[in-house]
Every structure is written in structure tokens, then in C-alpha cells.
Amino acid sequence: MQEDTATSAVRKIARITGKPGQSHQLRIALAKLESATRQEPGCVEFTFFQAISDNDSFVLLEHFADQSAFASHMKQEHTQAFFSAQLVDSVAAIDVPSLR
């Protein structure tokens, strides 16, 4: 049986690498993004962690009820403001096995 991707939960784990020397500002920006995103309809979980061994490295956990909620998140003013701040050097998806 094939899942309906429009109604399937969206779960993402991403490694965010900040621009050198910007870790403090990136942490503040991520905290603001986290706070605003948690208020969005369809947000199940949204949190981040800073690496102990590398201040410029963060892991972001995202869980949205469905693709529509995730698409809406990407269009939100606070999400756009986060990316416009240009504090991020790179974002890479972390592949994990399904938890089903």
C-alpha cells in the first residue's frame, strides 16, 4: 500500500554549519526560529542542538504533521528572515532509518 505523501508526516534531521565566527548569532537566530516555528499549525517538533566539539555546528530536528504544514513553514516570515540573515554556511540532511 502506497502512502499519500500529502498527508504523511514530514520528519527531517539536518546538520547546519554556521559561517566561521557567527556561532553566537546563529544560536540566537535558531532560538528565535524555534520559538516561532513551534507556534505554527502542524508543527509537531522543532528543536536544535549545538555540537560540543564544534561551536559552528548544529543539528536541527523537524517534525511536521504533513507536507502542507512543512511547505507553509518554509514560506513563513520568520523562516525567510532566518535564511536572509546569511549566518549559515551549509545545510546537509542526515539520513536515518525509518522509525516505523
VMD Tcl script that builds the backbone (N, CA, C; Angstrom):
set m [mol new atoms 300]
animate dup $m
set s [atomselect $m all]
$s set {name element resname resid chain x y z} {
  {N N MET 1 A 0.839 -1.185 0.000}
  {CA C MET 1 A 0.000 0.000 0.000}
  {C C MET 1 A 0.882 1.246 0.000}
  {N N GLN 2 A 0.622 2.166 -0.907}
  {CA C GLN 2 A 1.429 3.373 -1.032}
  {C C GLN 2 A 0.865 4.474 -0.135}
  {N N GLU 3 A 1.764 5.179 0.566}
  {CA C GLU 3 A 1.346 6.278 1.425}
  {C C GLU 3 A 0.994 7.506 0.612}
  {N N ASP 4 A 0.033 8.257 1.090}
  {CA C ASP 4 A -0.319 9.535 0.483}
  {C C ASP 4 A 0.656 10.570 1.013}
  {N N THR 5 A 1.591 11.030 0.165}
  {CA C THR 5 A 2.632 11.952 0.625}
  {C C THR 5 A 2.074 13.297 1.070}
  {N N ALA 6 A 0.889 13.665 0.609}
  {CA C ALA 6 A 0.299 14.940 1.015}
  {C C ALA 6 A -0.118 14.907 2.478}
  {N N THR 7 A -0.447 13.719 2.998}
  {CA C THR 7 A -0.894 13.618 4.381}
  {C C THR 7 A 0.108 12.897 5.280}
  {N N SER 8 A 1.240 12.509 4.753}
  {CA C SER 8 A 2.270 11.834 5.548}
  {C C SER 8 A 3.073 12.854 6.345}
  {N N ALA 9 A 3.449 12.446 7.546}
  {CA C ALA 9 A 4.275 13.317 8.381}
  {C C ALA 9 A 5.609 13.591 7.699}
  {N N VAL 10 A 6.147 14.768 7.937}
  {CA C VAL 10 A 7.456 15.151 7.407}
  {C C VAL 10 A 8.402 15.251 8.593}
  {N N ARG 11 A 9.438 14.412 8.560}
  {CA C ARG 11 A 10.457 14.421 9.608}
  {C C ARG 11 A 11.811 14.634 8.951}
  {N N LYS 12 A 12.557 15.600 9.466}
  {CA C LYS 12 A 13.866 15.901 8.898}
  {C C LYS 12 A 14.871 16.120 10.026}
  {N N ILE 13 A 16.076 15.671 9.761}
  {CA C ILE 13 A 17.207 15.975 10.639}
  {C C ILE 13 A 18.260 16.602 9.740}
  {N N ALA 14 A 18.745 17.766 10.136}
  {CA C ALA 14 A 19.716 18.476 9.300}
  {C C ALA 14 A 20.891 18.943 10.137}
  {N N ARG 15 A 22.073 18.873 9.545}
  {CA C ARG 15 A 23.272 19.458 10.155}
  {C C ARG 15 A 23.438 20.839 9.532}
  {N N ILE 16 A 23.464 21.833 10.385}
  {CA C ILE 16 A 23.640 23.219 9.948}
  {C C ILE 16 A 25.029 23.655 10.382}
  {N N THR 17 A 25.811 24.106 9.430}
  {CA C THR 17 A 27.133 24.639 9.732}
  {C C THR 17 A 27.085 26.144 9.534}
  {N N GLY 18 A 27.405 26.854 10.594}
  {CA C GLY 18 A 27.396 28.306 10.530}
  {C C GLY 18 A 28.677 28.843 9.923}
  {N N LYS 19 A 28.598 30.073 9.481}
  {CA C LYS 19 A 29.801 30.734 8.985}
  {C C LYS 19 A 30.760 30.925 10.155}
  {N N PRO 20 A 32.062 30.779 9.915}
  {CA C PRO 20 A 33.043 30.920 10.992}
  {C C PRO 20 A 32.874 32.242 11.747}
  {N N GLY 21 A 32.913 32.126 13.073}
  {CA C GLY 21 A 32.804 33.313 13.918}
  {C C GLY 21 A 31.380 33.790 14.137}
  {N N GLN 22 A 30.391 33.084 13.595}
  {CA C GLN 22 A 29.000 33.507 13.704}
  {C C GLN 22 A 28.169 32.592 14.605}
  {N N SER 23 A 28.821 31.695 15.362}
  {CA C SER 23 A 28.066 30.698 16.132}
  {C C SER 23 A 27.109 31.328 17.144}
  {N N HIS 24 A 27.527 32.383 17.811}
  {CA C HIS 24 A 26.653 33.031 18.800}
  {C C HIS 24 A 25.415 33.614 18.121}
  {N N GLN 25 A 25.614 34.330 17.020}
  {CA C GLN 25 A 24.491 34.926 16.298}
  {C C GLN 25 A 23.583 33.845 15.701}
  {N N LEU 26 A 24.180 32.753 15.209}
  {CA C LEU 26 A 23.386 31.660 14.646}
  {C C LEU 26 A 22.559 30.991 15.733}
  {N N ARG 27 A 23.135 30.799 16.897}
  {CA C ARG 27 A 22.380 30.191 18.007}
  {C C ARG 27 A 21.174 31.054 18.377}
  {N N ILE 28 A 21.359 32.360 18.421}
  {CA C ILE 28 A 20.255 33.280 18.721}
  {C C ILE 28 A 19.188 33.196 17.625}
  {N N ALA 29 A 19.623 33.189 16.371}
  {CA C ALA 29 A 18.682 33.111 15.245}
  {C C ALA 29 A 17.918 31.793 15.261}
  {N N LEU 30 A 18.596 30.691 15.569}
  {CA C LEU 30 A 17.921 29.387 15.652}
  {C C LEU 30 A 16.920 29.358 16.807}
  {N N ALA 31 A 17.256 29.971 17.925}
  {CA C ALA 31 A 16.333 30.017 19.061}
  {C C ALA 31 A 15.068 30.795 18.700}
  {N N LYS 32 A 15.221 31.900 17.979}
  {CA C LYS 32 A 14.053 32.676 17.525}
  {C C LYS 32 A 13.220 31.866 16.545}
  {N N LEU 33 A 13.896 31.182 15.616}
  {CA C LEU 33 A 13.202 30.342 14.639}
  {C C LEU 33 A 12.460 29.217 15.348}
  {N N GLU 34 A 13.104 28.598 16.309}
  {CA C GLU 34 A 12.488 27.506 17.071}
  {C C GLU 34 A 11.218 27.986 17.780}
  {N N SER 35 A 11.310 29.099 18.456}
  {CA C SER 35 A 10.169 29.633 19.203}
  {C C SER 35 A 8.989 29.941 18.285}
  {N N ALA 36 A 9.247 30.596 17.182}
  {CA C ALA 36 A 8.169 30.949 16.249}
  {C C ALA 36 A 7.598 29.714 15.555}
  {N N THR 37 A 8.461 28.798 15.161}
  {CA C THR 37 A 8.015 27.611 14.425}
  {C C THR 37 A 7.146 26.722 15.294}
  {N N ARG 38 A 7.449 26.604 16.555}
  {CA C ARG 38 A 6.647 25.761 17.447}
  {C C ARG 38 A 5.201 26.237 17.568}
  {N N GLN 39 A 4.944 27.482 17.212}
  {CA C GLN 39 A 3.591 28.034 17.260}
  {C C GLN 39 A 2.797 27.756 15.976}
  {N N GLU 40 A 3.462 27.278 14.942}
  {CA C GLU 40 A 2.803 27.052 13.652}
  {C C GLU 40 A 1.850 25.858 13.718}
  {N N PRO 41 A 0.689 25.982 13.050}
  {CA C PRO 41 A -0.184 24.817 12.931}
  {C C PRO 41 A 0.554 23.701 12.192}
  {N N GLY 42 A 0.458 22.499 12.681}
  {CA C GLY 42 A 1.095 21.366 12.008}
  {C C GLY 42 A 2.519 21.097 12.454}
  {N N CYS 43 A 3.077 21.949 13.310}
  {CA C CYS 43 A 4.420 21.682 13.843}
  {C C CYS 43 A 4.277 20.726 15.024}
  {N N VAL 44 A 4.890 19.563 14.908}
  {CA C VAL 44 A 4.871 18.571 15.973}
  {C C VAL 44 A 6.114 18.730 16.853}
  {N N GLU 45 A 7.252 18.947 16.210}
  {CA C GLU 45 A 8.510 19.141 16.933}
  {C C GLU 45 A 9.441 19.992 16.083}
  {N N PHE 46 A 10.153 20.881 16.734}
  {CA C PHE 46 A 11.157 21.697 16.060}
  {C C PHE 46 A 12.142 22.130 17.125}
  {N N THR 47 A 13.343 21.587 17.067}
  {CA C THR 47 A 14.344 21.918 18.070}
  {C C THR 47 A 15.737 21.770 17.477}
  {N N PHE 48 A 16.704 22.365 18.134}
  {CA C PHE 48 A 18.075 22.281 17.640}
  {C C PHE 48 A 19.033 22.036 18.794}
  {N N PHE 49 A 20.212 21.533 18.435}
  {CA C PHE 49 A 21.278 21.271 19.389}
  {C C PHE 49 A 22.584 21.788 18.808}
  {N N GLN 50 A 23.431 22.348 19.660}
  {CA C GLN 50 A 24.744 22.811 19.229}
  {C C GLN 50 A 25.770 21.750 19.590}
  {N N ALA 51 A 26.673 21.454 18.676}
  {CA C ALA 51 A 27.706 20.449 18.918}
  {C C ALA 51 A 28.660 20.913 20.017}
  {N N ILE 52 A 29.087 19.994 20.831}
  {CA C ILE 52 A 30.049 20.300 21.891}
  {C C ILE 52 A 31.439 20.532 21.306}
  {N N SER 53 A 31.773 19.754 20.276}
  {CA C SER 53 A 33.130 19.793 19.723}
  {C C SER 53 A 33.339 20.859 18.647}
  {N N ASP 54 A 32.249 21.478 18.182}
  {CA C ASP 54 A 32.366 22.475 17.109}
  {C C ASP 54 A 31.255 23.505 17.269}
  {N N ASN 55 A 31.604 24.675 17.765}
  {CA C ASN 55 A 30.602 25.714 18.025}
  {C C ASN 55 A 29.814 26.135 16.796}
  {N N ASP 56 A 30.383 25.929 15.619}
  {CA C ASP 56 A 29.704 26.341 14.385}
  {C C ASP 56 A 28.762 25.269 13.835}
  {N N SER 57 A 28.651 24.130 14.514}
  {CA C SER 57 A 27.852 23.011 14.026}
  {C C SER 57 A 26.612 22.792 14.899}
  {N N PHE 58 A 25.456 22.679 14.242}
  {CA C PHE 58 A 24.181 22.484 14.922}
  {C C PHE 58 A 23.436 21.333 14.248}
  {N N VAL 59 A 22.563 20.684 15.002}
  {CA C VAL 59 A 21.665 19.681 14.440}
  {C C VAL 59 A 20.245 20.173 14.684}
  {N N LEU 60 A 19.440 20.131 13.634}
  {CA C LEU 60 A 18.059 20.584 13.686}
  {C C LEU 60 A 17.135 19.397 13.492}
  {N N LEU 61 A 16.166 19.239 14.402}
  {CA C LEU 61 A 15.150 18.195 14.292}
  {C C LEU 61 A 13.827 18.857 13.943}
  {N N GLU 62 A 13.233 18.431 12.837}
  {CA C GLU 62 A 11.959 18.989 12.385}
  {C C GLU 62 A 10.943 17.869 12.216}
  {N N HIS 63 A 9.722 18.105 12.688}
  {CA C HIS 63 A 8.638 17.141 12.505}
  {C C HIS 63 A 7.356 17.945 12.295}
  {N N PHE 64 A 6.791 17.790 11.112}
  {CA C PHE 64 A 5.551 18.464 10.760}
  {C C PHE 64 A 4.485 17.423 10.459}
  {N N ALA 65 A 3.244 17.760 10.701}
  {CA C ALA 65 A 2.136 16.820 10.540}
  {C C ALA 65 A 2.025 16.286 9.119}
  {N N ASP 66 A 2.332 17.136 8.140}
  {CA C ASP 66 A 2.239 16.717 6.743}
  {C C ASP 66 A 3.038 17.673 5.860}
  {N N GLN 67 A 3.099 17.360 4.585}
  {CA C GLN 67 A 3.869 18.166 3.627}
  {C C GLN 67 A 3.331 19.591 3.535}
  {N N SER 68 A 2.033 19.749 3.658}
  {CA C SER 68 A 1.425 21.077 3.592}
  {C C SER 68 A 1.912 21.967 4.744}
  {N N ALA 69 A 1.989 21.396 5.943}
  {CA C ALA 69 A 2.477 22.164 7.100}
  {C C ALA 69 A 3.940 22.536 6.915}
  {N N PHE 70 A 4.729 21.608 6.370}
  {CA C PHE 70 A 6.147 21.903 6.130}
  {C C PHE 70 A 6.296 22.993 5.060}
  {N N ALA 71 A 5.523 22.886 3.984}
  {CA C ALA 71 A 5.580 23.899 2.915}
  {C C ALA 71 A 5.190 25.268 3.463}
  {N N SER 72 A 4.182 25.295 4.311}
  {CA C SER 72 A 3.763 26.553 4.923}
  {C C SER 72 A 4.884 27.115 5.803}
  {N N HIS 73 A 5.549 26.253 6.553}
  {CA C HIS 73 A 6.672 26.679 7.401}
  {C C HIS 73 A 7.753 27.371 6.574}
  {N N MET 74 A 8.076 26.794 5.440}
  {CA C MET 74 A 9.139 27.348 4.604}
  {C C MET 74 A 8.790 28.731 4.056}
  {N N LYS 75 A 7.504 29.068 4.010}
  {CA C LYS 75 A 7.053 30.362 3.493}
  {C C LYS 75 A 6.857 31.406 4.587}
  {N N GLN 76 A 6.936 30.983 5.845}
  {CA C GLN 76 A 6.686 31.901 6.959}
  {C C GLN 76 A 7.738 33.017 7.002}
  {N N GLU 77 A 7.318 34.166 7.465}
  {CA C GLU 77 A 8.213 35.331 7.564}
  {C C GLU 77 A 9.429 35.023 8.444}
  {N N HIS 78 A 9.219 34.332 9.565}
  {CA C HIS 78 A 10.341 34.035 10.466}
  {C C HIS 78 A 11.325 33.054 9.826}
  {N N THR 79 A 10.842 32.137 9.003}
  {CA C THR 79 A 11.734 31.205 8.311}
  {C C THR 79 A 12.551 31.957 7.262}
  {N N GLN 80 A 11.887 32.804 6.509}
  {CA C GLN 80 A 12.580 33.591 5.489}
  {C C GLN 80 A 13.604 34.532 6.131}
  {N N ALA 81 A 13.257 35.113 7.276}
  {CA C ALA 81 A 14.183 36.014 7.975}
  {C C ALA 81 A 15.420 35.256 8.440}
  {N N PHE 82 A 15.228 34.014 8.897}
  {CA C PHE 82 A 16.371 33.199 9.328}
  {C C PHE 82 A 17.359 33.020 8.183}
  {N N PHE 83 A 16.866 32.632 7.014}
  {CA C PHE 83 A 17.764 32.408 5.877}
  {C C PHE 83 A 18.330 33.718 5.332}
  {N N SER 84 A 17.569 34.790 5.415}
  {CA C SER 84 A 18.038 36.095 4.938}
  {C C SER 84 A 19.190 36.640 5.776}
  {N N ALA 85 A 19.288 36.194 7.013}
  {CA C ALA 85 A 20.365 36.670 7.897}
  {C C ALA 85 A 21.743 36.202 7.422}
  {N N GLN 86 A 21.784 35.200 6.574}
  {CA C GLN 86 A 23.017 34.686 5.967}
  {C C GLN 86 A 24.085 34.309 6.997}
  {N N LEU 87 A 23.654 33.600 8.018}
  {CA C LEU 87 A 24.571 33.110 9.049}
  {C C LEU 87 A 25.000 31.671 8.788}
  {N N VAL 88 A 24.341 31.025 7.824}
  {CA C VAL 88 A 24.560 29.599 7.559}
  {C C VAL 88 A 25.524 29.409 6.405}
  {N N ASP 89 A 26.530 28.567 6.627}
  {CA C ASP 89 A 27.477 28.210 5.568}
  {C C ASP 89 A 26.940 27.041 4.751}
  {N N SER 90 A 26.360 26.033 5.453}
  {CA C SER 90 A 25.807 24.885 4.731}
  {C C SER 90 A 24.739 24.191 5.564}
  {N N VAL 91 A 23.857 23.483 4.848}
  {CA C VAL 91 A 22.832 22.638 5.465}
  {C C VAL 91 A 22.902 21.299 4.765}
  {N N ALA 92 A 22.997 20.225 5.552}
  {CA C ALA 92 A 23.055 18.882 4.965}
  {C C ALA 92 A 22.064 17.983 5.702}
  {N N ALA 93 A 21.280 17.246 4.917}
  {CA C ALA 93 A 20.340 16.297 5.507}
  {C C ALA 93 A 21.115 15.147 6.122}
  {N N ILE 94 A 20.608 14.668 7.253}
  {CA C ILE 94 A 21.175 13.486 7.907}
  {C C ILE 94 A 20.175 12.364 7.691}
  {N N ASP 95 A 20.597 11.338 6.977}
  {CA C ASP 95 A 19.712 10.210 6.707}
  {C C ASP 95 A 19.674 9.284 7.904}
  {N N VAL 96 A 18.470 8.936 8.309}
  {CA C VAL 96 A 18.280 7.979 9.399}
  {C C VAL 96 A 17.248 6.950 8.950}
  {N N PRO 97 A 17.356 5.747 9.451}
  {CA C PRO 97 A 16.358 4.736 9.109}
  {C C PRO 97 A 14.981 5.154 9.623}
  {N N SER 98 A 13.964 4.705 8.951}
  {CA C SER 98 A 12.598 4.988 9.372}
  {C C SER 98 A 12.353 4.438 10.762}
  {N N LEU 99 A 11.578 5.179 11.542}
  {CA C LEU 99 A 11.293 4.748 12.899}
  {C C LEU 99 A 9.983 3.984 12.985}
  {N N ARG 100 A 9.420 3.607 11.879}
  {CA C ARG 100 A 8.129 2.914 11.872}
  {C C ARG 100 A 8.271 1.489 12.272}
}
mol reanalyze $m
mol bondsrecalc $m
mol representation Tube
mol addrep $m
